[in-house]
Each structure stands twice: as structure tokens, then as C-alpha cells.
């Protein structure tokens, strides 16, 4: 019972302190959270009140907060203003970073046949055909006529011919080569002039039939004294074979007037030069490819000139395919008076081949 008065006294003291604390709101700390916080607001938030001597006036934010003290409401926190979205495009090369230099062009390299490889090709020759024939020296006591292939015999002026070629590289700088071009024509024509041919005089207006067979064949060996990355020089030597036959017939001579047959076995020599022009990024190579062959002996001189470009495409494992095109001139000139059988072919050509 003696502790009851003491307990009551302690409760009265605590109640008095609580009343004093709630009765003095001026001593409360006001907190203002500004979503657009700046240095000026923060500086003003820490300045003393205007009631304190020598202190400056309160900022506007604190005055608004003091007006709301009576309601004892907590200051609301406003969301931050969203930032504007900007798009930045990165430069091709950032500042301070050097761009890599463009890749250099591939070196110009001529495709090469390796030892043991073959090269096969087919050439289409769009030839203009021309030539003359005279046989024998005298016909019925008169000089034999010089007969033109086109005007007198009616042979086709333009003819598409095919030549087949092959090369075998049996050593790094040595190879065998072979080529053949066969020609055959059958034509009929009315003669325009009197022709002294063989043993007969063929009058104008006669129907003359002509068969022309022509074989041009080369075989030999080539040596490559120069073979570097950008050029190739090949020296050629071998045997040239030409078999040519012209048969004519009319009603004057019962269908068989004269036959001129020439079989030539000649020595062949020549040179071939290939010069690289450009190698593409895909490995294809463009080059100049020129060939000159000479044939002599057996009373005839032969010139075969080919000038053009070759484009080679790699096919993996040292195999190549190529396309070639240019201009060609082939001439047979006979050195005889009693019998002349001269032939010339010239025109554009296109060739496809494979190295494997």
C-alpha cells in the first residue's frame, strides 16, 4: 500500500512532460523533399528561422510547409521528371580510334600447269575463208587459170571451224602439245568466166561442183624459259602437217575435171606469251595470251598468229577453267609456179578449256 502513492506520482510527472512536448510545436523539425532539388533550396533548408535574431527570412518552401503544420500531414514525395530521350548514332570510327586500312589488292598471278597436269581446249574459229589454186602450168597450150576459192569455185566465204588442242605438262618447265583443225566443204556454182583447169577448159555458165578437204595439225614440245608470277614465255618446236585436197567436176569433163592434192610435212617453231593483267578478289585472273607459229620447208611458208585475252577461274586443287577470245590469222603461201594452192583464214575466235 505504501508503493501506490509513489506510482501515482511517477505517472503524473510523465503526463506533464508529454503535455509540454505536444504543446510546443515550434520546436518541431520540418522536412521538405523537393523533386527538383537544387543548391539554393538545400541551402535555404538549413538556414535558421526568422524568429532567431540576425537570421534571414525563411525561403518560400519553408513558409508553405509552416502553413501546413497545423494539419500534421507528411510532405508528399513527387516523382522525378522524366528525362528526354535522345538517339546517338555512333560514328563509323569513334574518336581516338583509327580505322583499319583497306585490304590491298591481290597480286597478279598467272595460272600455271603443274607437272603431271593436262590442258584441254576447244576453239571456235569464225573464219573468213580465202585462197587460190592453179594447176598445171599450161592447159591446151594456154596458161592455167588462177582460180579463186570464192568467186570461181563458190566456197563459203565465212565458215565456223573447230580446233581441238591438248597439252601435257610432264616437267615443271616442259610440256607436249597437240592440235588439229579439220575442214570439209561441198558446194555447187555456175561459172562466170572460162576456166583453164586441169586438162579442160570450163566454159562460162557450166555447173561446177567442188569438194574441199583441209586438215591443219600441229604436234611438238614446248619449253618455258620464263615463268614468274605475272608472265609466262613458252618456246614451241615440232611438226606441222597439212593435207589439202580440191576436187572439181562439171558436165564438160563427165563430173571429174581435176584433183589437186597437197600433203605438207613441215617444221614448226613459235613462241607463246601470257602476261597477267589483273587478279580479281575471287581468284579469277585476266591475262593477255598471244601465240605466233611459223611453218616452213616443203615449198610452203605458214604463219599462224593468235592475239587475245584469257580469263581463268580457279576450281580448287590446282585445277582451272578458262575462256579465251581474240583474233586469228592463218596463211599458207606456196612457193611454186606450176602448182599453187594458197589458203588463208582469218577472223575472231573463242575458246573454252580446262586445266586438271
VOBA-1610 file (N, C-alpha, C; in pm, whole numbers, padded with zeros to 5 digits, always signed):
BEGIN
Unk+00083-00120+00000Unk+00000+00000+00000Unk+00086+00124+00000Unk+00208+00113+00057Unk+00293+00232+00059Unk+00347+00264-00081Unk+00351+00169-00177Unk+00404+00197-00309Unk+00300+00263-00398Unk+00176+00261-00366Unk+00073+00318-00453Unk+00087+00468-00468Unk+00111+00548-00364Unk+00129+00693-00382Unk+00250+00725-00471Unk+00359+00648-00458Unk+00479+00673-00539Unk+00453+00644-00686Unk+00381+00540-00717Unk+00348+00506-00856Unk+00259+00612-00917Unk+00166+00664-00843Unk+00078+00769-00893Unk+00155+00895-00922Unk+00255+00927-00838Unk+00338+01046-00861Unk+00419+01035-00991Unk+00473+00918-01018Unk+00552+00899-01141Unk+00464+00916-01264Unk+00344+00867-01261Unk+00253+00880-01376Unk+00218+01025-01402Unk+00196+01105-01292Unk+00166+01246-01311Unk+00282+01321-01374Unk+00406+01289-01338Unk+00523+01357-01395Unk+00534+01327-01545Unk+00517+01203-01583Unk+00524+01166-01726Unk+00416+01232-01808Unk+00296+01244-01752Unk+00187+01308-01822Unk+00215+01455-01842Unk+00278+01520-01743Unk+00311+01662-01754Unk+00415+01685-01864Unk+00515+01598-01871Unk+00619+01615-01975Unk+00563+01595-02116Unk+00475+01500-02129Unk+00414+01478-02260Unk+00330+01594-02305Unk+00257+01653-02210Unk+00173+01769-02244Unk+00256+01886-02287Unk+00369+01908-02218Unk+00458+02019-02256Unk+00516+01998-02396Unk+00551+01873-02424Unk+00612+01844-02556Unk+00513+01868-02669Unk+00387+01825-02655Unk+00288+01845-02761Unk+00238+01987-02767Unk+00254+02058-02659Unk+00207+02197-02656Unk+00306+02291-02721Unk+00427+02250-02758Unk+00531+02339-02820Unk+00563+02290-02961Unk+00476+02316-03059Unk+00503+02271-03198Unk+00612+02350-03268Unk+00650+02468-03210Unk+00752+02549-03279Unk+00887+02481-03280Unk+00906+02388-03185Unk+01037+02321-03178Unk+01046+02199-03271Unk+00939+02173-03347Unk+00941+02057-03437Unk+01029+02084-03559Unk+01082+01979-03615Unk+01169+01988-03735Unk+01084+01960-03858Unk+01077+02058-03948Unk+01001+02042-04074Unk+01095+01990-04183Unk+01053+01884-04254Unk+01132+01822-04363Unk+01059+01844-04494Unk+01126+01904-04589Unk+01069+01927-04722Unk+01155+01854-04826Unk+01089+01768-04900Unk+01159+01693-05008Unk+01115+01753-05141Unk+01206+01813-05209Unk+01175+01878-05337Unk+01218+01786-05452Unk+01125+01756-05548Unk+01166+01672-05662Unk+01261+01740-05757Unk+01267+01868-05754Unk+01357+01943-05840Unk+01467+02006-05755Unk+01525+01926-05667Unk+01620+01978-05569Unk+01731+02054-05633Unk+01762+02167-05575Unk+01873+02249-05623Unk+01956+02296-05508Unk+02065+02356-05540Unk+02155+02405-05436Unk+02093+02516-05356Unk+02012+02602-05421Unk+01950+02715-05348Unk+01852+02665-05246Unk+01770+02561-05282Unk+01671+02509-05187Unk+01739+02442-05071Unk+01843+02364-05103Unk+01913+02293-04996Unk+01980+02392-04900Unk+02035+02498-04956Unk+02097+02598-04870Unk+01992+02666-04782Unk+01873+02695-04840Unk+01768+02759-04762Unk+01710+02666-04658Unk+01712+02535-04683Unk+01654+02441-04586Unk+01732+02436-04458Unk+01857+02470-04463Unk+01940+02463-04343Unk+01958+02599-04275Unk+01892+02706-04325Unk+01903+02836-04259Unk+01810+02842-04140Unk+01845+02911-04036Unk+01758+02922-03916Unk+01634+03002-03945Unk+01534+02989-03858Unk+01407+03057-03875Unk+01422+03208-03863Unk+01318+03277-03907Unk+01321+03424-03900Unk+01310+03474-03757Unk+01256+03389-03667Unk+01243+03433-03528Unk+01375+03446-03459Unk+01475+03384-03507Unk+01606+03393-03444Unk+01671+03523-03487Unk+01731+03593-03392Unk+01790+03724-03420Unk+01906+03710-03517Unk+01906+03802-03612Unk+02018+03803-03708Unk+02004+03702-03820Unk+01895+03619-03822Unk+01878+03517-03928Unk+01795+03575-04041Unk+01818+03540-04161Unk+01741+03591-04276Unk+01605+03527-04279Unk+01520+03581-04366Unk+01383+03529-04379Unk+01386+03389-04436Unk+01283+03311-04399Unk+01276+03173-04445Unk+01246+03169-04596Unk+01293+03067-04663Unk+01259+03053-04805Unk+01113+03024-04822Unk+01066+03038-04948Unk+00926+03018-04978Unk+00882+02876-04946Unk+00970+02779-04969Unk+00934+02640-04944Unk+00906+02617-04796Unk+00984+02679-04706Unk+00961+02661-04562Unk+00835+02733-04517Unk+00801+02846-04581Unk+00678+02915-04545Unk+00556+02832-04582Unk+00561+02766-04700Unk+00450+02679-04737Unk+00440+02562-04643Unk+00551+02509-04598Unk+00548+02396-04506Unk+00492+02437-04371Unk+00522+02562-04325Unk+00472+02609-04195Unk+00321+02627-04198Unk+00267+02664-04318Unk+00122+02681-04327Unk+00050+02548-04314Unk+00120+02439-04343Unk+00056+02308-04333Unk+00088+02236-04203Unk+00153+02305-04105Unk+00192+02237-03980Unk+00073+02197-03897Unk-00029+02281-03902Unk-00142+02253-03816Unk-00210+02121-03850Unk-00209+02086-03978Unk-00275+01961-04019Unk-00191+01839-03991Unk-00063+01855-03953Unk+00029+01746-03920Unk+00037+01643-04032Unk+00037+01691-04156Unk+00047+01600-04271Unk+00193+01587-04314Unk+00224+01472-04355Unk+00361+01445-04404Unk+00376+01501-04546Unk+00495+01555-04570Unk+00523+01607-04705Unk+00527+01491-04806Unk+00455+01512-04912Unk+00450+01407-05016Unk+00575+01413-05104Unk+00613+01298-05151Unk+00731+01287-05238Unk+00683+01280-05382Unk+00721+01378-05461Unk+00679+01384-05601Unk+00775+01302-05687Unk+00723+01237-05791Unk+00813+01159-05879Unk+00903+01252-05961Unk+01020+01204-05991Unk+01116+01283-06069Unk+01067+01299-06213Unk+01093+01417-06267Unk+01051+01443-06406Unk+01128+01352-06501Unk+01057+01293-06599Unk+01128+01204-06693Unk+01227+01282-06779Unk+01334+01214-06813Unk+01438+01275-06897Unk+01402+01256-07044Unk+01439+01354-07123Unk+01413+01345-07267Unk+01498+01235-07329Unk+01439+01161-07426Unk+01510+01051-07491Unk+01582+01106-07614Unk+01709+01082-07619Unk+01788+01125-07733Unk+01855+01004-07796Unk+01866+01006-07929Unk+01930+00897-08002Unk+02067+00943-08050Unk+02165+00864-08021Unk+02302+00896-08059Unk+02352+00790-08156Unk+02394+00829-08273Unk+02449+00737-08372Unk+02600+00733-08358Unk+02648+00614-08336Unk+02791+00600-08322Unk+02861+00629-08454Unk+02968+00704-08454Unk+03042+00728-08578Unk+03104+00598-08629Unk+03139+00600-08759Unk+03199+00481-08818Unk+03325+00443-08743Unk+03405+00537-08717Unk+03524+00515-08635Unk+03518+00611-08517Unk+03505+00561-08393Unk+03498+00651-08278Unk+03621+00739-08269Unk+03600+00854-08203Unk+03709+00949-08188Unk+03822+00884-08111Unk+03940+00897-08163Unk+04056+00840-08096Unk+04088+00699-08139Unk+04002+00639-08223Unk+04026+00503-08272Unk+04051+00510-08422Unk+04164+00461-08469Unk+04199+00468-08610Unk+04129+00356-08687Unk+04075+00391-08806Unk+04010+00291-08891Unk+04116+00202-08955Unk+04084+00072-08972Unk+04182-00015-09040Unk+04194+00024-09187Unk+04313+00012-09239Unk+04337+00046-09380Unk+04268-00055-09470Unk+04219-00015-09588Unk+04154-00111-09680Unk+04250-00221-09721Unk+04194-00339-09742Unk+04275-00455-09777Unk+04343-00431-09912Unk+04470-00464-09925Unk+04538-00443-10053Unk+04486-00539-10160Unk+04498-00500-10285Unk+04454-00583-10396Unk+04542-00708-10404Unk+04483-00822-10442Unk+04564-00944-10453Unk+04668-00929-10562Unk+04784-00993-10548Unk+04887-00983-10652Unk+04840-01050-10781Unk+04892-01001-10892Unk+04854-01054-11024Unk+04938-01179-11051Unk+04874-01295-11059Unk+04943-01422-11074Unk+04882-01498-11192Unk+04967-01544-11283Unk+04922-01621-11399Unk+04902-01767-11356Unk+04788-01828-11387Unk+04770-01971-11355Unk+04876-02056-11424Unk+04919-02160-11356Unk+05027-02244-11408Unk+04987-02390-11407Unk+05021-02459-11516Unk+05005-02604-11519Unk+05117-02668-11438Unk+05081-02752-11343Unk+05180-02822-11264Unk+05224-02949-11336Unk+05337-03003-11293Unk+05388-03125-11355Unk+05286-03237-11338Unk+05253-03303-11449Unk+05155-03410-11447Unk+05014-03366-11482Unk+04992-03236-11503Unk+04859-03188-11536Unk+04839-03179-11688Unk+04711-03179-11727Unk+04670-03168-11866Unk+04591-03039-11886Unk+04597-02989-12010Unk+04515-02876-12052Unk+04444-02913-12182Unk+04311-02911-12178Unk+04231-02944-12296Unk+04149-02821-12334Unk+04141-02794-12465Unk+04067-02677-12512Unk+03998-02702-12644Unk+03888-02629-12667Unk+03814-02633-12793Unk+03796-02489-12839Unk+03842-02461-12959Unk+03835-02325-13014Unk+03733-02320-13127Unk+03648-02219-13123Unk+03553-02191-13232Unk+03608-02074-13312Unk+03636-02102-13438Unk+03702-02004-13526Unk+03599-01955-13628Unk+03561-01827-13616Unk+03467-01765-13710Unk+03549-01707-13827Unk+03583-01795-13919Unk+03685-01763-14018Unk+03625-01709-14146Unk+03699-01616-14204Unk+03676-01573-14341Unk+03771-01652-14429Unk+03716-01734-14518Unk+03795-01829-14595Unk+03831-01768-14730Unk+03956-01784-14768Unk+04002-01736-14897Unk+04118-01820-14947Unk+04144-01812-15076Unk+04256-01886-15132Unk+04248-01892-15283Unk+04356-01944-15342Unk+04363-01959-15487Unk+04427-02094-15520Unk+04393-02145-15641Unk+04451-02270-15689Unk+04482-02254-15838Unk+04596-02314-15882Unk+04633-02311-16023Unk+04703-02443-16055Unk+04647-02512-16162Unk+04703-02642-16199Unk+04659-02676-16342Unk+04754-02722-16424Unk+04901-02719-16410Unk+04954-02588-16464Unk+05073-02591-16528Unk+05128-02467-16583Unk+05056-02427-16712Unk+05026-02525-16800Unk+04959-02498-16927Unk+04841-02594-16943Unk+04731-02541-17000Unk+04613-02621-17031Unk+04579-02596-17177Unk+04589-02702-17262Unk+04563-02690-17405Unk+04650-02581-17468Unk+04773-02572-17421Unk+04867-02474-17473Unk+04851-02335-17418Unk+04753-02315-17326Unk+04731-02183-17265Unk+04765-02189-17118Unk+04809-02074-17060Unk+04841-02075-16917Unk+04718-02111-16834Unk+04740-02192-16732Unk+04630-02231-16643Unk+04577-02109-16569Unk+04448-02113-16541Unk+04382-02000-16472Unk+04415-02005-16322Unk+04427-01886-16266Unk+04436-01875-16119Unk+04293-01865-16067Unk+04246-01972-16006Unk+04106-01985-15967Unk+04090-01945-15821Unk+03993-01858-15800Unk+03966-01809-15664Unk+03865-01900-15594Unk+03889-01922-15465Unk+03801-02010-15388Unk+03656-01960-15388Unk+03638-01833-15373Unk+03503-01777-15358Unk+03440-01744-15493Unk+03505-01660-15571Unk+03443-01610-15694Unk+03427-01719-15801Unk+03522-01812-15811Unk+03518-01912-15917Unk+03462-02047-15870Unk+03504-02090-15752Unk+03461-02222-15704Unk+03338-02214-15614Unk+03309-02097-15559Unk+03190-02081-15478Unk+03201-02132-15336Unk+03322-02151-15285Unk+03338-02194-15146Unk+03287-02085-15052Unk+03233-02127-14938Unk+03176-02032-14842Unk+03281-01932-14796Unk+03244-01805-14804Unk+03338-01702-14759Unk+03355-01704-14608Unk+03247-01728-14536Unk+03253-01733-14389Unk+03214-01873-14343Unk+03296-01927-14257Unk+03276-02064-14210Unk+03313-02071-14062Unk+03230-02143-13985Unk+03261-02166-13843Unk+03339-02296-13833Unk+03462-02287-13785Unk+03552-02401-13777Unk+03581-02433-13631Unk+03617-02556-13606Unk+03651-02603-13471Unk+03794-02657-13470Unk+03868-02616-13367Unk+04003-02670-13346Unk+04011-02728-13206Unk+04072-02846-13196Unk+04084-02918-13069Unk+04232-02921-13031Unk+04261-02890-12904Unk+04400-02882-12860Unk+04418-02951-12725Unk+04542-02993-12698Unk+04575-03059-12572Unk+04721-03030-12538Unk+04749-03021-12408Unk+04885-03003-12358Unk+04904-03092-12237Unk+05023-03150-12228Unk+05058-03235-12114Unk+05188-03183-12053Unk+05181-03141-11928Unk+05298-03085-11859Unk+05371-03201-11789Unk+05475-03253-11853Unk+05545-03369-11795Unk+05663-03328-11707Unk+05705-03202-11713Unk+05807-03148-11624Unk+05764-03006-11586Unk+05820-02949-11478Unk+05778-02814-11439Unk+05789-02711-11551Unk+05887-02725-11641Unk+05906-02627-11749Unk+05895-02688-11888Unk+05852-02816-11898Unk+05843-02883-12027Unk+05704-02943-12044Unk+05654-02938-12169Unk+05521-02993-12197Unk+05512-03035-12343Unk+05424-03132-12370Unk+05388-03170-12506Unk+05260-03095-12545Unk+05245-03066-12675Unk+05122-03002-12722Unk+05077-03069-12851Unk+04945-03061-12874Unk+04886-03118-12995Unk+04760-03040-13028Unk+04737-03017-13160Unk+04614-02950-13203Unk+04580-02997-13344Unk+04450-02997-13375Unk+04403-03036-13507Unk+04278-02957-13541Unk+04270-02912-13668Unk+04155-02838-13718Unk+04115-02898-13854Unk+04006-02976-13860Unk+03961-03032-13988Unk+03854-02944-14053Unk+03856-02937-14187Unk+03758-02859-14263Unk+03709-02944-14380Unk+03579-02935-14408Unk+03522-03003-14525Unk+03409-02917-14581Unk+03409-02896-14713Unk+03305-02819-14781Unk+03265-02888-14911Unk+03135-02887-14943Unk+03079-02933-15071Unk+02989-02821-15125Unk+03019-02770-15245Unk+02941-02658-15300Unk+02920-02679-15449Unk+02814-02612-15501Unk+02784-02607-15645Unk+02780-02460-15685Unk+02825-02435-15812Unk+02826-02296-15858Unk+02829-02292-16010Unk+02765-02189-16067Unk+02773-02163-16211Unk+02897-02079-16238Unk+02978-02124-16331Unk+03100-02049-16362Unk+03066-01917-16431Unk+03144-01815-16400Unk+03125-01682-16458Unk+03219-01656-16576Unk+03334-01721-16578Unk+03434-01700-16682Unk+03484-01836-16731Unk+03561-01832-16837Unk+03625-01954-16885Unk+03743-01987-16794Unk+03743-02110-16745Unk+03847-02153-16653Unk+03930-02262-16718Unk+04061-02243-16723Unk+04154-02343-16772Unk+04212-02414-16649Unk+04160-02534-16626Unk+04194-02602-16503Unk+04211-02751-16535Unk+04320-02806-16488Unk+04349-02946-16520Unk+04379-02960-16667Unk+04307-03050-16731Unk+04324-03069-16875Unk+04208-03013-16955Unk+04121-02935-16892Unk+03998-02892-16958Unk+03984-02740-16950Unk+03906-02692-17045Unk+03863-02552-17046Unk+03715-02553-17011Unk+03680-02498-16898Unk+03542-02499-16848Unk+03477-02369-16892Unk+03372-02377-16977Unk+03312-02254-17032Unk+03226-02183-16928Unk+03190-02056-16953Unk+03102-01984-16860Unk+02963-02049-16857Unk+02899-02043-16741Unk+02766-02097-16724Unk+02761-02243-16688Unk+02873-02312-16690Unk+02875-02453-16652Unk+02857-02467-16501Unk+02787-02573-16464Unk+02769-02601-16320Unk+02891-02679-16272Unk+02962-02622-16176Unk+03083-02684-16126Unk+03062-02725-15979Unk+03099-02846-15951Unk+03092-02897-15814Unk+03233-02904-15756Unk+03246-02856-15632Unk+03378-02852-15567Unk+03370-02917-15430Unk+03465-03004-15403Unk+03485-03062-15269Unk+03620-03015-15217Unk+03617-02960-15097Unk+03743-02912-15037Unk+03761-02976-14901Unk+03873-03042-14882Unk+03911-03103-14755Unk+04042-03042-14709Unk+04046-03007-14581Unk+04161-02936-14526Unk+04186-02987-14384Unk+04308-03025-14356Unk+04348-03068-14220Unk+04472-02991-14180Unk+04462-02927-14064Unk+04574-02849-14008Unk+04607-02910-13873Unk+04727-02967-13863Unk+04764-03042-13744Unk+04904-03003-13697Unk+04917-02985-13565Unk+05046-02949-13506Unk+05073-03038-13385Unk+05196-03081-13371Unk+05237-03160-13255Unk+05383-03127-13226Unk+05417-03118-13097Unk+05554-03082-13063Unk+05575-03071-12914Unk+05681-03002-12879Unk+05721-02986-12741Unk+05744-02837-12716Unk+05715-02794-12594Unk+05738-02654-12559Unk+05820-02646-12431Unk+05901-02542-12425Unk+05986-02515-12309Unk+05956-02374-12259Unk+05948-02360-12127Unk+05913-02232-12066Unk+06035-02173-11995Unk+06116-02092-12065Unk+06234-02034-12001Unk+06200-01926-11900Unk+06084-01862-11917Unk+06042-01755-11825Unk+05907-01795-11768Unk+05903-01808-11635Unk+05775-01838-11570Unk+05781-01777-11430Unk+05731-01656-11418Unk+05722-01591-11288Unk+05575-01566-11255Unk+05552-01489-11150Unk+05414-01471-11105Unk+05327-01401-11207Unk+05383-01310-11285Unk+05299-01226-11372Unk+05313-01254-11521Unk+05405-01340-11563Unk+05422-01363-11707Unk+05478-01503-11732Unk+05447-01553-11852Unk+05495-01684-11896Unk+05537-01671-12042Unk+05654-01725-12075Unk+05704-01729-12212Unk+05733-01874-12245Unk+05673-01921-12356Unk+05690-02060-12399Unk+05748-02063-12539Unk+05856-02142-12557Unk+05917-02163-12688Unk+05866-02297-12741Unk+05813-02294-12867Unk+05749-02412-12925Unk+05830-02462-13045Unk+05836-02593-13058Unk+05901-02654-13173Unk+05837-02790-13197Unk+05825-02827-13326Unk+05763-02955-13354Unk+05739-02977-13502Unk+05631-03050-13531Unk+05598-03093-13666Unk+05461-03039-13704Unk+05452-02982-13826Unk+05326-02930-13878Unk+05286-03016-13998Unk+05164-03065-13996Unk+05112-03149-14104Unk+04988-03084-14162Unk+04988-03070-14297Unk+04873-03013-14366Unk+04840-03099-14487Unk+04718-03147-14491Unk+04668-03226-14603Unk+04549-03152-14662Unk+04562-03115-14789Unk+04459-03034-14854Unk+04428-03092-14991Unk+04298-03102-15020Unk+04257-03160-15148Unk+04136-03086-15202Unk+04144-03051-15333Unk+04033-02988-15403Unk+03996-03074-15524Unk+03870-03112-15533Unk+03818-03189-15646Unk+03710-03107-15716Unk+03719-03095-15844Unk+03619-03021-15922Unk+03562-03113-16031Unk+03436-03090-16062Unk+03373-03169-16167Unk+03260-03092-16232Unk+03246-03108-16367Unk+03137-03047-16443Unk+03090-03147-16548Unk+02986-03107-16620Unk+02938-03192-16729Unk+03036-03194-16846Unk+03127-03095-16848Unk+03225-03090-16956Unk+03322-03207-16946Unk+03357-03242-16827Unk+03455-03348-16804Unk+03394-03471-16738Unk+03265-03489-16756Unk+03194-03606-16702Unk+03205-03614-16549Unk+03203-03499-16487Unk+03199-03495-16340Unk+03331-03505-16271Unk+03442-03516-16345Unk+03573-03526-16281Unk+03676-03452-16364Unk+03685-03322-16339Unk+03776-03240-16419Unk+03919-03246-16368Unk+03937-03217-16238Unk+04074-03211-16186Unk+04071-03232-16035Unk+04182-03286-15984Unk+04200-03304-15840Unk+04339-03252-15804Unk+04341-03159-15714Unk+04467-03103-15666Unk+04484-03147-15521Unk+04587-03221-15495Unk+04611-03277-15362Unk+04751-03238-15317Unk+04757-03176-15199Unk+04887-03135-15143Unk+04898-03186-15000Unk+05004-03261-14976Unk+05033-03310-14841Unk+05166-03249-14799Unk+05161-03172-14693Unk+05279-03098-14649Unk+05325-03149-14511Unk+05452-03177-14500Unk+05516-03210-14373Unk+05621-03104-14347Unk+05599-03023-14244Unk+05679-02904-14226Unk+05736-02897-14086Unk+05837-02815-14071Unk+05897-02787-13940Unk+05820-02672-13877Unk+05792-02686-13749Unk+05715-02585-13676Unk+05802-02523-13566Unk+05796-02393-13554Unk+05859-02322-13442Unk+05775-02200-13410Unk+05775-02162-13285Unk+05692-02048-13245Unk+05717-02006-13103Unk+05642-01908-13061Unk+05654-01853-12927Unk+05515-01815-12877Unk+05492-01837-12751Unk+05365-01802-12686Unk+05396-01720-12561Unk+05327-01609-12545Unk+05348-01517-12432Unk+05215-01493-12363Unk+05216-01510-12231Unk+05098-01480-12150Unk+05139-01382-12041Unk+05068-01270-12034Unk+05101-01163-11940Unk+04979-01134-11854Unk+04997-01140-11722Unk+04887-01116-11629Unk+04849-00967-11628Unk+04719-00940-11632Unk+04669-00804-11626Unk+04606-00772-11491Unk+04527-00864-11439Unk+04461-00838-11311Unk+04410-00968-11252Unk+04426-00981-11120Unk+04369-01092-11046Unk+04257-01039-10959Unk+04137-01095-10973Unk+04020-01048-10901Unk+04021-01101-10756Unk+03929-01043-10673Unk+03919-01087-10535Unk+03872-01232-10524Unk+03797-01281-10624Unk+03750-01420-10620Unk+03853-01518-10673Unk+03972-01471-10709Unk+04077-01559-10759Unk+04086-01567-10909Unk+03987-01514-10982Unk+03992-01513-11128Unk+04102-01422-11179Unk+04163-01460-11291Unk+04278-01387-11346Unk+04252-01353-11492Unk+04273-01225-11526Unk+04265-01178-11663Unk+04406-01158-11715Unk+04435-01213-11832Unk+04570-01205-11887Unk+04564-01191-12039Unk+04671-01134-12094Unk+04690-01131-12239Unk+04757-01262-12281Unk+04705-01324-12386Unk+04759-01453-12432Unk+04776-01445-12583Unk+04900-01447-12628Unk+04931-01433-12770Unk+05021-01548-12815Unk+05002-01589-12939Unk+05076-01703-12995Unk+05113-01672-13139Unk+05237-01706-13177Unk+05284-01694-13315Unk+05357-01824-13349Unk+05310-01894-13453Unk+05374-02015-13503Unk+05415-01995-13648Unk+05532-02051-13682Unk+05581-02047-13819Unk+05604-02190-13867Unk+05563-02215-13992Unk+05591-02343-14057Unk+05666-02322-14185Unk+05768-02403-14209Unk+05849-02388-14329Unk+05904-02524-14370Unk+05967-02528-14486Unk+06014-02649-14554Unk+05898-02704-14636Unk+05928-02786-14736Unk+05831-02848-14827Unk+05765-02745-14918Unk+05839-02640-14951Unk+05791-02546-15051Unk+05677-02456-15007Unk+05653-02444-14878Unk+05541-02363-14829Unk+05584-02291-14702Unk+05531-02171-14686Unk+05555-02094-14563Unk+05421-02067-14496Unk+05414-02096-14366Unk+05290-02085-14290Unk+05310-01986-14176Unk+05212-01900-14156Unk+05209-01808-14043Unk+05075-01826-13972Unk+05083-01849-13842Unk+04962-01863-13758Unk+04977-01769-13639Unk+04896-01664-13637Unk+04904-01562-13532Unk+04771-01559-13458Unk+04779-01565-13324Unk+04660-01553-13239Unk+04690-01449-13131Unk+04602-01351-13119Unk+04617-01247-13017Unk+04484-01229-12948Unk+04486-01235-12813Unk+04360-01222-12740Unk+04380-01216-12591Unk+04271-01234-12519Unk+04270-01230-12373Unk+04217-01364-12320Unk+04266-01398-12202Unk+04224-01521-12136Unk+04178-01486-11994Unk+04064-01543-11955Unk+04015-01527-11818Unk+04009-01666-11754Unk+04086-01684-11647Unk+04098-01814-11580Unk+04026-01809-11446Unk+03958-01918-11412Unk+03880-01929-11288Unk+03933-02049-11211Unk+03969-02032-11081Unk+04017-02146-11003Unk+03904-02243-10971Unk+03936-02373-10978Unk+03839-02479-10949Unk+03884-02568-10834Unk+03977-02515-10750Unk+04030-02588-10634Unk+04125-02699-10677Unk+04212-02735-10584Unk+04309-02844-10605Unk+04393-02820-10731Unk+04435-02696-10753Unk+04520-02657-10866Unk+04455-02682-11002Unk+04324-02690-11005Unk+04252-02703-11133Unk+04197-02566-11173Unk+04189-02544-11305Unk+04145-02416-11358Unk+04053-02439-11478Unk+03959-02350-11493Unk+03881-02340-11616Unk+03908-02203-11677Unk+03905-02194-11808Unk+03938-02067-11871Unk+03852-02045-11994Unk+03837-01917-12027Unk+03772-01872-12150Unk+03868-01775-12219Unk+03880-01792-12348Unk+03978-01714-12424Unk+03912-01662-12551Unk+03949-01542-12590Unk+03894-01484-12711Unk+03990-01386-12773Unk+03978-01368-12906Unk+04067-01275-12974Unk+04054-01288-13125Unk+04162-01251-13193Unk+04164-01251-13341Unk+04276-01343-13388Unk+04248-01413-13502Unk+04344-01511-13553Unk+04364-01493-13703Unk+04488-01515-13745Unk+04523-01507-13886Unk+04609-01628-13920Unk+04564-01708-14019Unk+04635-01828-14061Unk+04652-01823-14213Unk+04777-01834-14258Unk+04805-01819-14402Unk+04903-01926-14447Unk+04869-01991-14561Unk+04957-02087-14628Unk+04995-02027-14763Unk+05125-02007-14782Unk+05175-01948-14907Unk+05273-02045-14971Unk+05237-02094-15091Unk+05319-02194-15158Unk+05419-02127-15250Unk+05539-02185-15255Unk+05648-02128-15335Unk+05671-02216-15458Unk+05569-02213-15548Unk+05580-02291-15671Unk+05515-02214-15785Unk+05555-02247-15912Unk+05497-02183-16030Unk+05399-02274-16103Unk+05427-02402-16105Unk+05342-02493-16180Unk+05214-02528-16105Unk+05219-02533-15975Unk+05102-02568-15895Unk+05096-02475-15775Unk+04986-02404-15763Unk+04968-02313-15650Unk+04841-02352-15576Unk+04854-02368-15447Unk+04738-02393-15362Unk+04760-02311-15234Unk+04719-02185-15240Unk+04736-02093-15127Unk+04604-02079-15053Unk+04613-02076-14922Unk+04493-02068-14839Unk+04517-01970-14725Unk+04416-01891-14694Unk+04425-01804-14577Unk+04290-01801-14505Unk+04298-01802-14373Unk+04181-01796-14285Unk+04206-01686-14183Unk+04107-01605-14159Unk+04121-01501-14057Unk+03984-01466-14000Unk+03987-01422-13873Unk+03862-01383-13808Unk+03873-01398-13657Unk+03762-01371-13591Unk+03757-01378-13445Unk+03743-01524-13400Unk+03788-01549-13279Unk+03776-01684-13224Unk+03740-01676-13075Unk+03682-01784-13026Unk+03651-01800-12884Unk+03690-01941-12844Unk+03746-01954-12724Unk+03798-02083-12680Unk+03761-02109-12535Unk+03725-02234-12505Unk+03699-02279-12369Unk+03793-02394-12337Unk+03842-02398-12213Unk+03936-02503-12178Unk+03936-02534-12030Unk+04010-02639-11997Unk+04017-02689-11860Unk+04159-02736-11832Unk+04211-02699-11715Unk+04342-02746-11667Unk+04315-02836-11547Unk+04361-02959-11554Unk+04333-03053-11444Unk+04450-03150-11425
//
